[in-house]
Amino acid sequence: MGVTTVKVIVKNPLTPSNSSEGEFLVDSGAHYTVLPDTVVKKLKLKPSYTQEFSLADGRIIKRKLGSALINFKGRELAVPVVLGEKGDSALLGVTTLESFGVGHSKLILA
């Protein structure tokens, strides 16, 4: 099984004229999409609340959640996202995938 990345454009829902484009690792085991801290800062995304997450190695971390506009394959939706901190990787989670109609059985991203 290979690693799949996709190109997406991320925007702040309050100021959609400012955007950030990047490659995101498709992670069907992650619930939320994680935005790198550089994207969060560039787009000036604001948190709605903080939530705890359990990592694969058993550690528990806290991260802020907010909303972002995600443009994927020419379609754009507002989705909940994790506002990543320094060192957090760009991940496209299952909530975003399913919002775009790409479920586990339809993992055709190209």
C-alpha positions as CSV (number, residue, x, y, z in Angstrom):
1,M,0.0,0.0,0.0
2,G,1.4,3.4,-1.0
3,V,1.3,6.8,0.4
4,T,-1.2,9.1,-1.3
5,T,-0.9,12.9,-1.3
6,V,-3.3,15.4,-2.8
7,K,-3.1,19.1,-3.6
8,V,-5.6,21.3,-1.9
9,I,-6.2,25.0,-1.5
10,V,-7.0,26.2,2.0
11,K,-8.8,29.5,2.7
12,N,-10.0,31.4,5.8
13,P,-13.8,31.4,5.6
14,L,-13.9,35.1,6.8
15,T,-11.3,36.3,4.3
16,P,-11.4,33.8,1.3
17,S,-9.3,36.0,-1.0
18,N,-6.2,34.9,1.0
19,S,-5.3,31.3,0.3
20,S,-2.6,28.7,0.8
21,E,-1.9,25.7,-1.5
22,G,-0.1,22.6,-0.5
23,E,0.3,18.8,-0.6
24,F,-1.6,16.9,2.1
25,L,-1.1,13.3,3.1
26,V,-4.4,11.4,2.8
27,D,-5.0,9.7,6.2
28,S,-8.2,7.8,6.3
29,G,-7.3,6.9,9.9
30,A,-7.4,10.6,11.0
31,H,-10.8,12.0,11.8
32,Y,-10.0,15.7,11.1
33,T,-7.8,17.5,8.5
34,V,-4.7,19.0,10.2
35,L,-3.4,22.3,8.9
36,P,0.3,23.0,9.5
37,D,1.0,26.0,11.8
38,T,2.4,28.0,8.8
39,V,-0.9,27.8,7.1
40,V,-2.8,28.6,10.3
41,K,-0.7,31.7,10.8
42,K,-0.7,32.8,7.1
43,L,-4.5,32.6,6.9
44,K,-5.0,33.9,10.5
45,L,-7.4,31.1,11.3
46,K,-9.2,31.4,14.7
47,P,-10.0,28.5,17.0
48,S,-13.5,27.6,18.1
49,Y,-12.4,25.3,20.9
50,T,-9.7,22.9,22.2
51,Q,-9.9,19.1,22.0
52,E,-7.8,16.2,23.2
53,F,-6.5,13.7,20.7
54,S,-5.0,10.3,21.1
55,L,-1.9,9.6,18.9
56,A,-0.8,6.2,17.5
57,D,1.9,6.0,20.2
58,G,-0.6,6.4,23.0
59,R,0.2,10.0,23.8
60,I,-2.6,12.4,24.4
61,I,-2.3,15.9,23.0
62,K,-4.5,19.0,22.9
63,R,-5.1,21.0,19.7
64,K,-7.4,23.8,18.8
65,L,-10.1,23.3,16.2
66,G,-11.6,25.8,13.8
67,S,-13.0,26.0,10.3
68,A,-11.4,26.4,6.9
69,L,-12.6,26.4,3.3
70,I,-11.0,23.5,1.5
71,N,-10.8,23.5,-2.3
72,F,-10.3,20.0,-3.6
73,K,-10.6,19.1,-7.3
74,G,-12.4,22.3,-8.1
75,R,-15.0,22.0,-5.3
76,E,-15.0,24.1,-2.2
77,L,-16.5,23.4,1.3
78,A,-16.1,24.7,4.8
79,V,-14.9,21.9,7.1
80,P,-13.7,21.5,10.7
81,V,-9.9,21.4,10.9
82,V,-7.2,21.0,13.5
83,L,-5.2,24.1,13.8
84,G,-1.8,22.5,13.8
85,E,1.2,23.6,15.9
86,K,4.9,23.6,15.1
87,G,5.9,20.1,13.8
88,D,2.4,19.0,12.9
89,S,2.1,17.5,9.4
90,A,-0.5,18.4,6.7
91,L,-3.1,15.6,6.8
92,L,-6.4,15.3,4.9
93,G,-8.7,13.4,7.3
94,V,-11.8,11.3,6.7
95,T,-14.3,14.0,7.7
96,T,-13.0,16.2,4.8
97,L,-12.8,13.2,2.4
98,E,-16.4,12.2,3.2
99,S,-17.6,15.8,2.9
100,F,-16.3,15.7,-0.7
101,G,-18.0,12.3,-1.3
102,V,-14.7,10.3,-1.2
103,G,-15.3,7.5,1.3
104,H,-13.2,4.5,2.1
105,S,-14.8,2.5,-0.7
106,K,-14.2,5.3,-3.2
107,L,-10.7,6.3,-2.5
108,I,-10.1,7.5,-6.0
109,L,-8.2,10.8,-5.7
110,A,-6.4,11.2,-9.0
